[in-house]
Amino acid sequence: MKTETKKFDAVAESRKWKEQVAAETEGFTLEQTLAYFDRAATRAAFQAALERAEQAK
């Protein structure tokens, strides 16, 4: 059985996302953290992260 090289490493991407979120939310109050993870805020942050990832390629 031949194995293929991964084209996308989900674990590595998850770790990068977690590290980015931790850096962005460092020092936030509880209210700020909740707002960060609010659906609209998360959508905007996720879109920005996708754009940065595309630019990094």
MMTF fields as JSON, N, C-alpha, C and O atoms, coordinates in Angstrom:
{
  "mmtfVersion": "1.0.0",
  "mmtfProducer": "UNKNOWN",
  "numBonds": 227,
  "numAtoms": 228,
  "numGroups": 57,
  "numChains": 1,
  "numModels": 1,
  "chainsPerModel": [1],
  "groupsPerChain": [57],
  "chainIdList": ["A"],
  "bondAtomList": [4, 2, 8, 6, 12, 10, 16, 14, 20, 18, 24, 22, 28, 26, 32, 30, 36, 34, 40, 38, 44, 42, 48, 46, 52, 50, 56, 54, 60, 58, 64, 62, 68, 66, 72, 70, 76, 74, 80, 78, 84, 82, 88, 86, 92, 90, 96, 94, 100, 98, 104, 102, 108, 106, 112, 110, 116, 114, 120, 118, 124, 122, 128, 126, 132, 130, 136, 134, 140, 138, 144, 142, 148, 146, 152, 150, 156, 154, 160, 158, 164, 162, 168, 166, 172, 170, 176, 174, 180, 178, 184, 182, 188, 186, 192, 190, 196, 194, 200, 198, 204, 202, 208, 206, 212, 210, 216, 214, 220, 218, 224, 222],
  "bondOrderList": [1, 1, 1, 1, 1, 1, 1, 1, 1, 1, 1, 1, 1, 1, 1, 1, 1, 1, 1, 1, 1, 1, 1, 1, 1, 1, 1, 1, 1, 1, 1, 1, 1, 1, 1, 1, 1, 1, 1, 1, 1, 1, 1, 1, 1, 1, 1, 1, 1, 1, 1, 1, 1, 1, 1, 1],
  "groupList": [{"groupName": "MET", "atomNameList": ["N", "CA", "C", "O"], "elementList": ["N", "C", "C", "O"], "formalChargeList": [0, 0, 0, 0], "bondAtomList": [1, 0, 2, 1, 3, 2], "bondOrderList": [1, 1, 2], "singleLetterCode": "M", "chemCompType": "L-PEPTIDE LINKING"}, {"groupName": "LYS", "atomNameList": ["N", "CA", "C", "O"], "elementList": ["N", "C", "C", "O"], "formalChargeList": [0, 0, 0, 0], "bondAtomList": [1, 0, 2, 1, 3, 2], "bondOrderList": [1, 1, 2], "singleLetterCode": "K", "chemCompType": "L-PEPTIDE LINKING"}, {"groupName": "THR", "atomNameList": ["N", "CA", "C", "O"], "elementList": ["N", "C", "C", "O"], "formalChargeList": [0, 0, 0, 0], "bondAtomList": [1, 0, 2, 1, 3, 2], "bondOrderList": [1, 1, 2], "singleLetterCode": "T", "chemCompType": "L-PEPTIDE LINKING"}, {"groupName": "GLU", "atomNameList": ["N", "CA", "C", "O"], "elementList": ["N", "C", "C", "O"], "formalChargeList": [0, 0, 0, 0], "bondAtomList": [1, 0, 2, 1, 3, 2], "bondOrderList": [1, 1, 2], "singleLetterCode": "E", "chemCompType": "L-PEPTIDE LINKING"}, {"groupName": "PHE", "atomNameList": ["N", "CA", "C", "O"], "elementList": ["N", "C", "C", "O"], "formalChargeList": [0, 0, 0, 0], "bondAtomList": [1, 0, 2, 1, 3, 2], "bondOrderList": [1, 1, 2], "singleLetterCode": "F", "chemCompType": "L-PEPTIDE LINKING"}, {"groupName": "ASP", "atomNameList": ["N", "CA", "C", "O"], "elementList": ["N", "C", "C", "O"], "formalChargeList": [0, 0, 0, 0], "bondAtomList": [1, 0, 2, 1, 3, 2], "bondOrderList": [1, 1, 2], "singleLetterCode": "D", "chemCompType": "L-PEPTIDE LINKING"}, {"groupName": "ALA", "atomNameList": ["N", "CA", "C", "O"], "elementList": ["N", "C", "C", "O"], "formalChargeList": [0, 0, 0, 0], "bondAtomList": [1, 0, 2, 1, 3, 2], "bondOrderList": [1, 1, 2], "singleLetterCode": "A", "chemCompType": "L-PEPTIDE LINKING"}, {"groupName": "VAL", "atomNameList": ["N", "CA", "C", "O"], "elementList": ["N", "C", "C", "O"], "formalChargeList": [0, 0, 0, 0], "bondAtomList": [1, 0, 2, 1, 3, 2], "bondOrderList": [1, 1, 2], "singleLetterCode": "V", "chemCompType": "L-PEPTIDE LINKING"}, {"groupName": "SER", "atomNameList": ["N", "CA", "C", "O"], "elementList": ["N", "C", "C", "O"], "formalChargeList": [0, 0, 0, 0], "bondAtomList": [1, 0, 2, 1, 3, 2], "bondOrderList": [1, 1, 2], "singleLetterCode": "S", "chemCompType": "L-PEPTIDE LINKING"}, {"groupName": "ARG", "atomNameList": ["N", "CA", "C", "O"], "elementList": ["N", "C", "C", "O"], "formalChargeList": [0, 0, 0, 0], "bondAtomList": [1, 0, 2, 1, 3, 2], "bondOrderList": [1, 1, 2], "singleLetterCode": "R", "chemCompType": "L-PEPTIDE LINKING"}, {"groupName": "TRP", "atomNameList": ["N", "CA", "C", "O"], "elementList": ["N", "C", "C", "O"], "formalChargeList": [0, 0, 0, 0], "bondAtomList": [1, 0, 2, 1, 3, 2], "bondOrderList": [1, 1, 2], "singleLetterCode": "W", "chemCompType": "L-PEPTIDE LINKING"}, {"groupName": "GLN", "atomNameList": ["N", "CA", "C", "O"], "elementList": ["N", "C", "C", "O"], "formalChargeList": [0, 0, 0, 0], "bondAtomList": [1, 0, 2, 1, 3, 2], "bondOrderList": [1, 1, 2], "singleLetterCode": "Q", "chemCompType": "L-PEPTIDE LINKING"}, {"groupName": "GLY", "atomNameList": ["N", "CA", "C", "O"], "elementList": ["N", "C", "C", "O"], "formalChargeList": [0, 0, 0, 0], "bondAtomList": [1, 0, 2, 1, 3, 2], "bondOrderList": [1, 1, 2], "singleLetterCode": "G", "chemCompType": "PEPTIDE LINKING"}, {"groupName": "LEU", "atomNameList": ["N", "CA", "C", "O"], "elementList": ["N", "C", "C", "O"], "formalChargeList": [0, 0, 0, 0], "bondAtomList": [1, 0, 2, 1, 3, 2], "bondOrderList": [1, 1, 2], "singleLetterCode": "L", "chemCompType": "L-PEPTIDE LINKING"}, {"groupName": "TYR", "atomNameList": ["N", "CA", "C", "O"], "elementList": ["N", "C", "C", "O"], "formalChargeList": [0, 0, 0, 0], "bondAtomList": [1, 0, 2, 1, 3, 2], "bondOrderList": [1, 1, 2], "singleLetterCode": "Y", "chemCompType": "L-PEPTIDE LINKING"}],
  "groupTypeList": [0, 1, 2, 3, 2, 1, 1, 4, 5, 6, 7, 6, 3, 8, 9, 1, 10, 1, 3, 11, 7, 6, 6, 3, 2, 3, 12, 4, 2, 13, 3, 11, 2, 13, 6, 14, 4, 5, 9, 6, 6, 2, 9, 6, 6, 4, 11, 6, 6, 13, 3, 9, 6, 3, 11, 6, 1],
  "groupIdList": [1, 2, 3, 4, 5, 6, 7, 8, 9, 10, 11, 12, 13, 14, 15, 16, 17, 18, 19, 20, 21, 22, 23, 24, 25, 26, 27, 28, 29, 30, 31, 32, 33, 34, 35, 36, 37, 38, 39, 40, 41, 42, 43, 44, 45, 46, 47, 48, 49, 50, 51, 52, 53, 54, 55, 56, 57],
  "secStructList": [7, 7, 7, 7, 7, 7, 1, 7, 7, 2, 2, 2, 2, 2, 2, 2, 2, 2, 2, 2, 2, 2, 2, 2, 2, 6, 6, 7, 7, 2, 2, 2, 2, 2, 2, 2, 6, 1, 2, 2, 2, 2, 2, 2, 2, 2, 2, 2, 2, 2, 2, 2, 2, 2, 2, 2, 7],
  "xCoordList": [0.839, 0.0, 0.889, 1.767, 0.657, 1.46, 0.807, -0.394, 1.601, 1.079, 1.419, 2.447, 0.558, 0.77, 1.211, 0.833, 2.004, 2.424, 1.231, 0.493, 1.065, -0.044, 0.122, 1.214, -0.974, -0.962, -1.434, -1.135, -2.17, -2.696, -2.565, -3.063, -1.904, -1.724, -2.685, -2.403, -3.807, -4.848, -4.356, -4.712, -3.553, -3.052, -2.147, -2.259, -1.26, -0.367, -1.15, -0.855, -2.142, -2.969, -3.751, -3.892, -4.256, -4.98, -4.071, -4.47, -2.858, -1.9, -1.581, -1.517, -1.382, -1.092, -2.262, -2.065, -3.475, -4.659, -4.756, -5.016, -4.546, -4.618, -3.57, -3.856, -2.356, -1.298, -1.638, -1.395, -2.19, -2.565, -3.666, -3.601, -4.665, -5.769, -5.25, -5.646, -4.375, -3.81, -3.048, -3.153, -2.285, -1.523, -2.457, -2.23, -3.5, -4.435, -5.28, -5.658, -5.577, -6.469, -5.708, -6.325, -4.399, -3.606, -3.935, -3.897, -4.254, -4.559, -6.0, -6.368, -6.815, -8.226, -8.976, -8.664, -9.961, -10.878, -11.85, -11.867, -12.651, -13.644, -14.597, -14.922, -15.041, -15.971, -15.335, -15.982, -14.069, -13.369, -13.184, -13.317, -12.876, -12.714, -14.021, -14.038, -15.106, -16.414, -16.764, -17.304, -16.46, -16.734, -15.877, -16.339, -14.63, -13.741, -14.331, -14.261, -14.906, -15.45, -16.911, -17.535, -17.439, -18.785, -18.783, -17.77, -19.885, -19.972, -19.488, -18.706, -19.918, -19.521, -18.024, -17.346, -17.516, -16.098, -15.248, -14.208, -15.689, -14.955, -14.943, -13.923, -16.059, -16.141, -15.151, -14.456, -15.092, -14.18, -12.72, -11.892, -12.414, -11.052, -10.665, -9.536, -11.586, -11.318, -11.073, -10.166, -11.866, -11.683, -10.316, -9.629, -9.928, -8.618, -7.498, -6.499, -7.668, -6.66, -6.548, -5.446, -7.67, -7.654, -6.93, -6.165, -7.168, -6.504, -4.991, -4.204, -4.588, -3.157, -2.517, -1.393, -3.232, -2.714, -2.523, -1.534, -3.457, -3.352, -2.166, -1.468, -1.939, -0.822, 0.52, 1.521, 0.542, 1.781, 2.217, 3.371, 1.333, 1.677, 2.658, 3.044],
  "yCoordList": [-1.175, 0.0, 1.245, 1.392, 2.109, 3.322, 4.464, 4.701, 5.162, 6.315, 7.587, 7.676, 8.551, 9.822, 10.88, 10.844, 11.803, 12.918, 13.849, 14.164, 14.278, 15.175, 16.509, 17.076, 16.991, 18.317, 19.367, 20.553, 18.915, 19.822, 19.138, 18.028, 19.785, 19.235, 19.949, 21.053, 19.319, 19.929, 20.196, 21.215, 19.307, 19.485, 20.717, 21.517, 20.864, 22.025, 23.31, 24.31, 23.299, 24.487, 24.83, 26.002, 23.81, 24.039, 24.668, 25.595, 24.163, 24.724, 26.179, 27.018, 26.481, 27.868, 28.77, 29.872, 28.306, 29.104, 29.341, 30.46, 28.288, 28.426, 29.398, 30.213, 29.311, 30.227, 31.664, 32.584, 31.864, 33.203, 33.773, 34.93, 32.962, 33.413, 33.736, 34.739, 32.899, 33.149, 34.471, 35.235, 34.736, 35.99, 37.197, 38.234, 37.052, 38.168, 38.458, 39.606, 37.441, 37.622, 37.755, 37.862, 37.751, 37.889, 39.219, 40.273, 39.164, 40.368, 40.839, 41.852, 40.125, 40.505, 40.275, 39.357, 41.117, 40.87, 39.781, 39.395, 39.293, 38.264, 38.778, 38.055, 40.009, 40.583, 40.689, 40.413, 41.089, 41.194, 39.819, 39.659, 38.84, 37.481, 36.953, 36.341, 37.187, 36.746, 37.447, 36.827, 38.727, 39.47, 38.932, 38.837, 38.581, 38.035, 36.771, 36.555, 35.952, 34.689, 34.792, 33.792, 35.981, 36.212, 35.804, 35.935, 35.325, 34.801, 35.799, 35.428, 37.015, 38.009, 38.308, 38.415, 38.441, 38.728, 37.561, 37.761, 36.358, 35.172, 35.059, 34.715, 35.345, 35.274, 36.254, 35.905, 37.459, 38.467, 38.051, 38.182, 37.552, 37.122, 35.923, 35.843, 35.012, 33.836, 34.25, 33.727, 35.176, 35.655, 36.313, 36.091, 37.11, 37.766, 36.727, 36.854, 35.702, 34.642, 33.889, 33.538, 33.637, 32.973, 33.815, 33.292, 35.1, 36.009, 36.034, 36.015, 36.076, 36.059, 34.742, 34.732, 33.64, 32.331, 32.266, 31.71, 32.827, 32.849, 33.699, 33.344, 34.802, 35.685, 35.05, 35.325, 34.195, 33.553, 32.44, 32.015, 31.972, 30.855, 31.25, 30.425],
  "zCoordList": [0.0, 0.0, 0.0, 0.85, -0.933, -1.06, -0.276, -0.399, 0.523, 1.255, 0.509, -0.162, 0.63, -0.043, 0.963, 2.134, 0.49, 1.324, 1.532, 0.598, 2.78, 3.088, 2.381, 2.331, 1.841, 1.23, 2.23, 2.092, 3.229, 4.245, 5.595, 5.78, 6.53, 7.867, 8.815, 9.28, 9.093, 9.92, 11.34, 11.932, 11.887, 13.25, 13.327, 14.256, 12.358, 12.345, 12.17, 12.825, 11.298, 11.092, 12.356, 12.704, 13.04, 14.292, 15.338, 16.043, 15.434, 16.394, 16.07, 16.969, 14.789, 14.396, 14.761, 15.273, 14.498, 14.812, 16.317, 16.758, 17.098, 18.56, 19.083, 19.96, 18.546, 18.971, 18.592, 19.374, 17.417, 16.972, 17.868, 18.282, 18.16, 19.004, 20.402, 20.995, 20.923, 22.255, 22.279, 23.238, 21.229, 21.167, 21.04, 21.662, 20.234, 20.024, 21.263, 21.495, 22.053, 23.207, 24.525, 25.585, 24.472, 25.694, 26.372, 25.736, 27.643, 28.402, 28.285, 28.881, 27.533, 27.391, 28.696, 29.455, 28.943, 30.054, 29.607, 28.438, 30.538, 30.2, 29.127, 28.185, 29.266, 28.292, 26.905, 25.895, 26.867, 25.589, 24.948, 23.735, 25.781, 25.263, 24.697, 23.629, 25.406, 24.911, 23.603, 22.687, 23.516, 22.288, 21.142, 20.005, 21.449, 20.42, 19.805, 18.595, 20.658, 20.17, 19.746, 19.392, 19.784, 19.266, 17.796, 17.109, 17.334, 15.966, 14.919, 14.044, 14.982, 13.982, 14.074, 13.052, 15.291, 15.479, 14.993, 14.367, 15.281, 14.858, 13.342, 12.747, 12.731, 11.27, 10.631, 9.678, 11.149, 10.607, 10.824, 9.923, 12.018, 12.313, 11.442, 10.957, 11.249, 10.43, 8.982, 8.335, 8.473, 7.103, 6.944, 5.947, 7.913, 7.863, 7.906, 7.197, 8.74, 8.815, 7.502, 7.082, 6.849, 5.552, 4.515, 3.705, 4.54, 3.595, 3.849, 2.903, 5.117, 5.443, 4.999, 4.499, 5.184, 4.775, 3.275, 2.797, 2.529, 1.072, 0.629, -0.321, 1.303, 0.96, 1.29, 0.629, 2.318, 2.762, 1.809, 1.854, 0.966, 0.064, -0.979, -1.808]
}
